[in-house]
Amino acid sequence: MSTIYEAATIKPKTPDEEEVLKNLWSIRPCYLYNEEYEDCTSVKARFHQYFIHGESIDCNQWKRDFDNCVRFEKNATDTKSALELIRSEQKRREERMRAHYGNNVWTKRTAPPQDWAKPLPEHMQKEYEGSFLASKAKELREGPQTPEVESSSSCAIM
């Protein structure tokens, strides 16, 4: 998305513009909002919604987000559309994370466990050594390996 806010030399003039600049990262490309709307209103999605919720859910927020995104993309000074889109994204994130923040069963870690970097058990290390992941890790560390040419009598059928 190309906006005036992407240029580091432009300073926001109003609190709304400052909020848009601060939260610009949360605005996704416009086509994604349209895809979400089309997916939400598809027959498959409607069947799923009815099966899970007992009714169809309202998909209009995706359409409003798409419209706001297009308006903001066309006119980067349209802070009203940008703010509405940012608030919609914030609400969506809060809804998605509600169970995480409402957790009162598990204690959240503040740091990794003490033995986080301990070596793998021997049987897992042997499996890893011959894996594709190990060969790619070695290639990244040492650079691509070139196979040695045995002799000029080799032949390849393509």
Backbone as ProteinMPNN parsed JSONL, in Angstrom:
{"seq_chain_A": "MSTIYEAATIKPKTPDEEEVLKNLWSIRPCYLYNEEYEDCTSVKARFHQYFIHGESIDCNQWKRDFDNCVRFEKNATDTKSALELIRSEQKRREERMRAHYGNNVWTKRTAPPQDWAKPLPEHMQKEYEGSFLASKAKELREGPQTPEVESSSSCAIM", "coords_chain_A": {"N_chain_A": [[0.845, -1.166, 0.0], [0.616, 2.142, -0.856], [1.195, 5.071, 0.738], [1.051, 8.447, 2.058], [2.063, 8.336, 4.55], [4.088, 6.545, 4.665], [6.469, 7.684, 4.019], [9.288, 8.722, 5.71], [9.945, 11.333, 6.196], [7.678, 12.876, 6.369], [5.651, 14.447, 8.675], [3.048, 13.785, 11.039], [0.161, 15.891, 11.367], [-2.089, 16.139, 12.93], [-3.741, 14.689, 15.85], [-5.226, 12.466, 14.998], [-3.969, 11.782, 12.573], [-1.516, 11.099, 13.633], [-2.181, 8.831, 15.121], [-2.979, 7.14, 13.041], [-0.543, 6.875, 11.664], [0.964, 5.6, 13.645], [-0.357, 3.143, 13.841], [-0.36, 2.087, 11.318], [0.808, -0.251, 10.43], [-1.041, -2.231, 10.976], [-2.939, -2.27, 8.997], [-4.039, -4.195, 6.423], [-3.327, -5.407, 3.026], [-5.704, -4.28, 0.601], [-7.061, -6.148, -1.058], [-7.192, -8.432, 0.503], [-9.199, -7.971, 2.409], [-11.423, -7.963, 0.765], [-11.316, -10.61, -0.181], [-11.79, -11.953, 2.234], [-14.419, -11.133, 2.718], [-15.75, -12.257, 0.5], [-15.229, -14.948, 1.013], [-16.545, -15.262, 3.464], [-19.196, -14.951, 2.714], [-19.656, -17.077, 1.078], [-21.156, -20.176, -0.093], [-20.178, -22.464, 1.149], [-19.069, -21.346, 3.497], [-21.373, -20.258, 4.646], [-22.821, -22.584, 5.205], [-21.111, -23.739, 7.105], [-21.205, -21.723, 9.095], [-23.905, -21.892, 9.849], [-23.96, -24.492, 10.83], [-22.145, -24.36, 12.985], [-22.85, -22.006, 14.486], [-25.573, -21.9, 14.366], [-26.868, -20.069, 12.848], [-26.528, -17.706, 10.129], [-23.681, -15.613, 10.029], [-22.981, -12.069, 10.338], [-21.456, -10.594, 7.666], [-20.82, -8.105, 6.829], [-18.926, -6.377, 7.956], [-16.474, -7.035, 6.854], [-16.856, -6.107, 4.251], [-17.2, -3.356, 4.729], [-14.65, -2.83, 5.76], [-13.086, -3.363, 3.501], [-14.046, -1.338, 1.749], [-13.279, 0.974, 3.214], [-10.519, 0.632, 3.203], [-9.922, 0.819, 0.454], [-10.728, 3.48, 0.004], [-8.89, 4.798, 1.662], [-6.505, 4.009, 0.466], [-6.687, 5.26, -2.007], [-6.788, 7.916, -1.226], [-4.62, 9.151, 0.779], [-4.852, 10.978, 2.815], [-7.233, 10.581, 4.004], [-8.067, 10.199, 6.904], [-10.22, 9.409, 8.448], [-11.365, 7.091, 7.278], [-9.121, 5.426, 7.491], [-8.761, 5.303, 10.291], [-11.148, 4.048, 11.067], [-10.781, 1.568, 9.887], [-8.447, 0.712, 11.228], [-9.413, 0.548, 13.854], [-11.287, -1.471, 13.517], [-9.581, -3.614, 12.925], [-8.212, -3.74, 15.378], [-10.302, -4.483, 17.095], [-10.885, -6.989, 16.018], [-8.49, -8.36, 16.571], [-8.543, -8.286, 19.397], [-10.821, -9.836, 19.894], [-9.99, -12.293, 18.848], [-7.921, -12.893, 20.612], [-9.124, -13.087, 23.056], [-9.644, -15.457, 24.587], [-7.061, -16.215, 25.218], [-6.116, -14.072, 26.836], [-8.007, -14.246, 28.822], [-7.373, -16.534, 30.148], [-7.219, -18.482, 33.015], [-6.159, -20.743, 33.955], [-3.675, -21.871, 33.063], [-0.313, -21.004, 33.81], [1.422, -18.347, 32.495], [4.57, -18.254, 30.841], [7.486, -16.381, 31.719], [9.983, -16.456, 30.795], [12.126, -18.561, 28.774], [12.365, -22.151, 29.462], [14.93, -23.445, 31.734], [16.487, -25.529, 30.61], [16.324, -25.148, 27.877], [17.999, -25.113, 25.596], [19.194, -27.582, 25.544], [20.854, -30.572, 24.293], [19.364, -32.699, 21.742], [17.712, -35.866, 22.417], [19.567, -38.937, 21.909], [18.462, -40.77, 19.97], [16.761, -39.09, 18.508], [18.577, -37.257, 17.513], [20.032, -38.859, 15.735], [18.046, -39.402, 13.823], [17.626, -36.825, 12.87], [20.088, -36.18, 11.645], [20.14, -37.412, 9.114], [18.157, -36.097, 7.776], [16.194, -33.976, 5.561], [15.967, -31.401, 6.534], [18.311, -31.152, 8.075], [20.251, -31.289, 6.048], [19.648, -28.956, 4.626], [20.128, -27.029, 6.61], [22.87, -27.372, 6.923], [23.686, -26.608, 4.388], [22.998, -23.901, 4.45], [24.747, -22.992, 6.417], [27.316, -23.627, 5.371], [27.268, -23.071, 2.689], [26.217, -23.782, -0.725], [26.722, -27.13, -1.789], [28.769, -28.564, -4.236], [28.417, -31.277, -6.385], [30.889, -33.787, -6.855], [32.531, -34.397, -9.919], [32.783, -37.486, -11.415], [33.858, -38.905, -13.706], [34.512, -38.472, -17.224], [32.985, -40.261, -18.542], [30.452, -40.456, -17.641], [26.889, -40.421, -17.947], [23.793, -38.842, -18.585], [20.324, -39.147, -18.73], [17.783, -37.296, -20.063]], "CA_chain_A": [[0.0, 0.0, 0.0], [1.405, 3.352, -0.961], [0.535, 6.188, 1.405], [1.959, 9.524, 2.424], [2.598, 8.049, 5.868], [5.247, 5.67, 4.551], [7.674, 8.507, 3.921], [9.744, 9.056, 7.056], [10.137, 12.769, 6.326], [6.389, 13.543, 6.583], [5.228, 14.409, 10.079], [1.599, 13.953, 11.203], [-0.207, 17.238, 11.83], [-3.192, 16.053, 13.89], [-3.703, 13.445, 16.638], [-5.738, 11.364, 14.186], [-2.906, 11.378, 11.662], [-0.488, 10.44, 14.441], [-2.683, 7.492, 15.426], [-2.913, 6.367, 11.796], [0.866, 6.573, 11.427], [1.409, 4.635, 14.654], [-1.019, 1.851, 13.636], [-0.4, 1.78, 9.886], [1.228, -1.644, 10.261], [-2.169, -3.156, 11.143], [-3.791, -2.254, 7.813], [-3.617, -5.209, 5.456], [-3.646, -5.035, 1.635], [-7.156, -4.209, 0.403], [-7.638, -7.343, -1.661], [-7.439, -9.429, 1.547], [-10.516, -7.703, 2.998], [-12.409, -8.414, -0.211], [-11.299, -12.073, -0.154], [-12.46, -12.368, 3.477], [-15.851, -10.926, 2.529], [-16.243, -13.28, -0.426], [-15.175, -16.232, 1.709], [-17.572, -15.252, 4.507], [-20.529, -15.042, 2.117], [-19.745, -18.239, 0.187], [-22.076, -21.239, 0.316], [-19.451, -23.312, 2.107], [-18.972, -20.622, 4.762], [-22.722, -20.154, 5.219], [-23.138, -23.89, 5.764], [-20.292, -23.849, 8.312], [-21.756, -20.806, 10.093], [-25.172, -22.441, 10.334], [-23.647, -25.697, 11.589], [-21.444, -23.985, 14.22], [-23.533, -20.953, 15.255], [-27.026, -22.03, 14.264], [-27.368, -19.012, 11.972], [-25.484, -17.049, 9.343], [-23.126, -14.451, 10.712], [-22.96, -10.842, 9.548], [-20.169, -10.443, 6.982], [-20.724, -6.737, 6.309], [-17.735, -5.674, 8.432], [-15.413, -7.246, 5.863], [-17.145, -5.209, 3.13], [-16.882, -1.995, 5.188], [-13.186, -2.74, 5.841], [-12.589, -3.265, 2.129], [-14.373, -0.001, 1.245], [-12.418, 1.934, 3.911], [-9.155, 0.426, 2.723], [-9.83, 1.386, -0.899], [-10.777, 4.943, 0.132], [-7.615, 5.258, 2.233], [-5.447, 3.779, -0.515], [-6.817, 6.291, -3.05], [-6.567, 9.232, -0.65], [-3.874, 8.883, 2.01], [-5.212, 11.947, 3.858], [-8.55, 10.184, 4.535], [-7.791, 9.575, 8.205], [-11.457, 8.827, 8.988], [-11.429, 5.708, 6.778], [-7.998, 4.675, 8.058], [-9.032, 5.051, 11.708], [-12.207, 3.043, 11.164], [-10.151, 0.3, 9.531], [-7.543, 0.357, 12.33], [-10.243, 0.129, 15.003], [-11.859, -2.772, 13.169], [-8.5, -4.588, 13.104], [-7.97, -3.874, 16.822], [-11.419, -5.26, 17.638], [-10.708, -8.361, 15.539], [-7.393, -8.951, 17.352], [-9.019, -8.481, 20.773], [-11.743, -10.977, 19.876], [-9.204, -13.508, 18.611], [-7.054, -13.154, 21.754], [-9.899, -13.046, 24.299], [-9.427, -16.677, 25.364], [-5.681, -16.183, 25.724], [-6.028, -13.131, 27.945], [-8.927, -14.68, 29.872], [-6.886, -17.783, 30.714], [-6.907, -18.48, 34.436], [-5.786, -22.118, 34.262], [-2.246, -22.07, 32.847], [0.557, -19.883, 34.133], [2.224, -17.956, 31.33], [6.009, -18.155, 31.092], [8.12, -15.07, 31.559], [11.262, -16.739, 30.142], [12.181, -19.969, 28.359], [12.847, -23.051, 30.515], [16.385, -23.473, 31.933], [17.129, -26.494, 29.718], [15.774, -24.879, 26.557], [18.953, -25.382, 24.522], [19.91, -28.85, 25.754], [20.89, -31.383, 23.075], [18.282, -33.652, 21.519], [18.05, -37.244, 22.78], [20.411, -39.576, 20.894], [17.68, -41.337, 18.868], [16.258, -37.988, 17.689], [19.726, -36.681, 16.826], [20.348, -39.741, 14.609], [17.011, -39.169, 12.807], [17.825, -35.488, 12.321], [21.294, -36.126, 10.828], [19.871, -37.812, 7.738], [16.935, -35.462, 7.288], [16.264, -32.87, 4.61], [16.189, -30.199, 7.332], [19.729, -31.104, 8.424], [21.033, -30.956, 4.853], [19.417, -27.537, 4.324], [20.831, -26.248, 7.63], [24.295, -27.454, 6.576], [23.858, -25.794, 3.184], [22.948, -22.495, 4.847], [25.964, -22.688, 7.172], [28.544, -23.809, 4.609], [27.081, -22.719, 1.288], [25.795, -24.931, -1.541], [27.745, -28.132, -2.079], [28.771, -28.989, -5.637], [28.79, -32.688, -6.475], [32.147, -34.033, -7.566], [32.381, -35.083, -11.2], [33.599, -38.694, -11.329], [34.66, -39.063, -14.918], [33.831, -37.971, -18.409], [32.166, -41.309, -19.146], [29.116, -40.426, -17.052], [25.871, -40.02, -18.892], [22.509, -38.538, -17.966], [19.208, -39.182, -19.666], [16.826, -36.271, -19.684]], "C_chain_A": [[0.893, 1.232, 0.0], [0.638, 4.498, -0.318], [1.556, 7.259, 1.719], [2.629, 9.227, 3.753], [3.836, 7.169, 5.812], [6.55, 6.46, 4.462], [8.068, 8.983, 5.314], [9.861, 10.563, 7.262], [8.834, 13.503, 6.619], [5.959, 13.34, 8.026], [3.713, 14.562, 10.158], [1.279, 15.308, 11.831], [-1.298, 17.209, 12.897], [-3.046, 14.779, 14.71], [-4.222, 12.235, 15.857], [-4.674, 10.859, 13.22], [-1.792, 10.659, 12.413], [-0.908, 9.011, 14.788], [-2.628, 6.591, 14.193], [-1.467, 5.952, 11.529], [1.366, 5.493, 12.387], [0.856, 3.236, 14.389], [-1.105, 1.445, 12.17], [-0.04, 0.327, 9.605], [0.048, -2.606, 10.298], [-3.093, -3.197, 9.928], [-3.225, -3.227, 6.787], [-3.879, -4.721, 4.03], [-5.151, -5.179, 1.385], [-7.756, -5.494, -0.153], [-7.938, -8.421, -0.606], [-8.796, -9.225, 2.217], [-11.621, -8.176, 2.062], [-12.479, -9.943, -0.236], [-12.006, -12.606, 1.09], [-13.973, -12.23, 3.344], [-16.435, -12.002, 1.616], [-16.246, -14.657, 0.217], [-16.298, -16.332, 2.743], [-18.972, -15.445, 3.93], [-20.684, -16.242, 1.186], [-20.706, -19.288, 0.758], [-21.421, -22.122, 1.371], [-19.391, -22.637, 3.481], [-20.338, -20.508, 5.433], [-23.155, -21.471, 5.853], [-22.393, -24.081, 7.086], [-20.853, -22.974, 9.437], [-23.042, -21.358, 10.696], [-24.922, -23.658, 11.231], [-23.035, -25.344, 12.944], [-22.271, -23.036, 15.083], [-25.053, -21.074, 15.245], [-27.663, -20.973, 13.395], [-26.204, -18.45, 11.161], [-24.967, -15.848, 10.111], [-23.094, -13.26, 9.76], [-21.561, -10.638, 8.968], [-19.926, -9.012, 6.52], [-19.494, -5.986, 6.795], [-16.575, -5.85, 7.464], [-15.604, -6.306, 4.674], [-16.817, -3.763, 3.514], [-15.36, -1.805, 5.267], [-12.573, -2.599, 4.453], [-12.83, -1.862, 1.575], [-13.484, 1.065, 1.896], [-10.978, 1.833, 3.424], [-8.968, 1.05, 1.342], [-9.848, 2.913, -0.83], [-9.446, 5.486, 0.658], [-6.465, 5.074, 1.247], [-5.482, 4.842, -1.612], [-6.481, 7.677, -2.525], [-5.922, 9.04, 0.717], [-4.165, 9.886, 3.121], [-6.586, 11.651, 4.451], [-8.35, 9.431, 5.848], [-9.031, 8.926, 8.808], [-11.575, 7.361, 8.555], [-10.325, 4.858, 7.396], [-8.257, 4.336, 9.525], [-10.121, 4.005, 11.896], [-11.649, 1.646, 10.867], [-9.231, -0.18, 10.656], [-8.339, -0.13, 13.536], [-10.901, -1.222, 14.747], [-10.816, -3.88, 13.356], [-8.202, -4.808, 14.59], [-9.054, -4.73, 17.473], [-11.286, -6.737, 17.253], [-9.606, -9.068, 16.317], [-7.823, -9.215, 18.787], [-9.941, -9.689, 20.864], [-10.971, -12.289, 19.73], [-8.378, -13.886, 19.837], [-7.8, -13.215, 23.091], [-9.651, -14.276, 25.169], [-8.018, -16.696, 25.962], [-5.584, -15.272, 26.947], [-6.934, -13.523, 29.107], [-8.497, -15.968, 30.555], [-6.587, -17.631, 32.202], [-6.505, -19.887, 34.899], [-4.271, -22.298, 34.18], [-1.479, -20.814, 33.212], [1.428, -19.583, 32.917], [3.689, -17.84, 31.735], [6.468, -16.715, 30.952], [9.464, -15.215, 30.855], [11.248, -18.197, 29.692], [12.651, -20.847, 29.518], [14.381, -23.066, 30.576], [17.086, -24.365, 30.91], [16.675, -26.352, 28.26], [16.713, -25.328, 25.431], [19.706, -26.705, 24.71], [19.874, -29.679, 24.469], [19.692, -32.32, 22.985], [18.688, -35.022, 22.05], [18.757, -37.927, 21.598], [19.606, -40.111, 19.707], [17.114, -40.237, 17.947], [17.394, -37.334, 16.907], [20.1, -37.518, 15.604], [19.333, -39.551, 13.48], [17.246, -37.832, 12.097], [18.994, -35.456, 11.343], [21.046, -36.494, 9.37], [18.686, -37.103, 7.115], [17.224, -34.349, 6.276], [16.569, -31.568, 5.349], [17.661, -30.055, 7.699], [20.574, -30.726, 7.21], [20.855, -29.491, 4.475], [20.134, -26.641, 5.325], [22.326, -26.225, 7.33], [24.582, -26.577, 5.353], [23.851, -24.306, 3.525], [24.212, -22.086, 5.59], [27.185, -22.645, 6.276], [28.448, -23.372, 3.151], [26.712, -23.964, 0.492], [26.967, -25.848, -1.864], [27.64, -28.525, -3.548], [29.187, -30.453, -5.69], [30.069, -32.845, -7.296], [31.863, -34.796, -8.849], [33.325, -36.272, -11.192], [34.475, -38.878, -12.551], [33.86, -38.554, -16.103], [32.945, -39.026, -19.056], [30.76, -41.361, -18.545], [28.102, -39.946, -18.093], [24.566, -39.77, -18.137], [21.444, -38.525, -19.027], [18.18, -38.161, -19.185], [15.527, -36.465, -20.377]], "O_chain_A": [[1.83, 1.325, 0.794], [-0.446, 4.856, -0.776], [2.763, 7.027, 1.659], [3.669, 9.812, 4.058], [4.559, 7.055, 6.801], [7.615, 5.943, 4.8], [7.256, 9.584, 6.017], [9.875, 11.023, 8.404], [8.87, 14.646, 7.075], [5.911, 12.218, 8.529], [3.14, 15.374, 9.431], [2.004, 15.805, 12.693], [-1.421, 18.149, 13.683], [-2.306, 13.877, 14.317], [-3.728, 11.12, 16.026], [-4.496, 9.651, 13.063], [-1.192, 9.719, 11.891], [-0.089, 8.092, 14.754], [-2.271, 5.417, 14.292], [-1.205, 4.794, 11.203], [2.099, 4.587, 11.99], [1.525, 2.245, 14.68], [-1.862, 0.536, 11.828], [-0.534, -0.26, 8.641], [0.12, -3.688, 9.714], [-3.948, -4.079, 9.84], [-2.083, -3.097, 6.345], [-4.579, -3.727, 3.841], [-5.786, -6.098, 1.903], [-8.853, -5.885, 0.245], [-8.841, -9.235, -0.799], [-9.471, -10.197, 2.556], [-12.632, -8.721, 2.506], [-13.568, -10.513, -0.304], [-12.736, -13.594, 1.015], [-14.723, -13.094, 3.798], [-17.477, -12.586, 1.915], [-17.162, -15.448, -0.008], [-16.928, -17.382, 2.875], [-19.837, -16.034, 4.579], [-21.736, -16.408, 0.569], [-21.02, -19.276, 1.948], [-22.049, -22.481, 2.367], [-19.633, -23.278, 4.504], [-20.447, -20.646, 6.651], [-23.782, -21.478, 6.912], [-22.977, -24.531, 8.071], [-20.965, -23.415, 10.581], [-23.244, -21.298, 11.909], [-25.582, -23.834, 12.254], [-23.372, -25.968, 13.95], [-22.38, -23.243, 16.292], [-25.737, -20.42, 16.033], [-28.881, -20.974, 13.216], [-25.039, -18.694, 11.476], [-25.735, -15.148, 10.771], [-23.171, -13.418, 8.542], [-20.59, -10.523, 9.716], [-18.912, -8.741, 5.877], [-19.048, -5.051, 6.13], [-15.78, -4.93, 7.27], [-14.631, -5.767, 4.146], [-16.227, -3.029, 2.722], [-14.842, -0.753, 4.891], [-11.65, -1.81, 4.253], [-11.926, -1.261, 0.996], [-12.989, 1.96, 1.21], [-10.303, 2.848, 3.254], [-7.973, 1.73, 1.093], [-9.075, 3.572, -1.524], [-8.938, 6.496, 0.17], [-5.551, 5.898, 1.2], [-4.435, 5.276, -2.092], [-5.959, 8.518, -3.258], [-6.616, 8.793, 1.703], [-3.761, 9.665, 4.263], [-7.056, 12.394, 5.312], [-8.446, 8.205, 5.904], [-8.912, 7.989, 9.598], [-11.854, 6.491, 9.38], [-10.557, 3.711, 7.779], [-8.002, 3.211, 9.956], [-10.026, 3.164, 12.791], [-12.011, 0.67, 11.524], [-9.243, -1.363, 10.998], [-7.967, -1.12, 14.166], [-11.052, -2.025, 15.667], [-11.127, -4.951, 13.878], [-7.965, -5.94, 15.012], [-8.762, -5.594, 18.299], [-11.544, -7.624, 18.068], [-9.754, -10.233, 16.685], [-7.499, -10.265, 19.341], [-9.85, -10.474, 21.807], [-11.268, -13.272, 20.409], [-8.154, -15.071, 20.084], [-7.178, -13.376, 24.141], [-9.466, -14.141, 26.378], [-7.824, -17.149, 27.091], [-5.029, -15.663, 27.974], [-6.658, -13.17, 30.254], [-9.188, -16.448, 31.454], [-5.807, -16.767, 32.605], [-6.513, -20.178, 36.095], [-3.652, -22.812, 35.112], [-1.933, -19.698, 32.957], [2.089, -20.472, 32.381], [4.007, -17.384, 32.833], [5.914, -15.938, 30.175], [10.027, -14.232, 30.373], [10.44, -18.986, 30.182], [13.269, -20.347, 30.458], [15.049, -22.741, 29.594], [18.148, -24.011, 30.398], [16.652, -27.328, 27.511], [16.256, -25.866, 24.422], [20.749, -26.914, 24.091], [18.971, -29.513, 23.648], [19.087, -32.687, 23.993], [19.879, -35.321, 22.13], [18.569, -37.546, 20.443], [20.013, -39.931, 18.559], [17.004, -40.443, 16.739], [17.2, -36.906, 15.769], [20.445, -36.969, 14.558], [19.709, -39.538, 12.308], [17.085, -37.725, 10.881], [18.915, -34.781, 10.316], [21.686, -35.936, 8.479], [18.251, -37.476, 6.025], [18.348, -33.859, 6.164], [17.331, -30.733, 4.862], [18.205, -28.953, 7.641], [21.508, -29.932, 7.327], [21.812, -28.847, 4.047], [20.689, -25.609, 4.946], [22.975, -25.187, 7.464], [25.601, -25.888, 5.3], [24.617, -23.535, 2.947], [24.7, -20.969, 5.421], [28.008, -21.737, 6.392], [29.463, -23.313, 2.458], [26.876, -25.082, 0.98], [28.065, -25.387, -2.175], [26.546, -28.79, -4.046], [30.201, -30.831, -5.103], [30.296, -32.142, -8.281], [31.056, -35.726, -8.865], [34.528, -36.108, -10.989], [35.695, -38.994, -12.439], [32.674, -38.246, -15.984], [32.228, -38.731, -20.012], [29.965, -42.226, -18.911], [28.427, -39.17, -18.992], [24.287, -40.441, -17.144], [21.634, -37.958, -20.103], [17.768, -38.18, -18.025], [14.597, -35.685, -20.173]]}, "name": "protein", "num_of_chains": 1, "seq": "MSTIYEAATIKPKTPDEEEVLKNLWSIRPCYLYNEEYEDCTSVKARFHQYFIHGESIDCNQWKRDFDNCVRFEKNATDTKSALELIRSEQKRREERMRAHYGNNVWTKRTAPPQDWAKPLPEHMQKEYEGSFLASKAKELREGPQTPEVESSSSCAIM"}
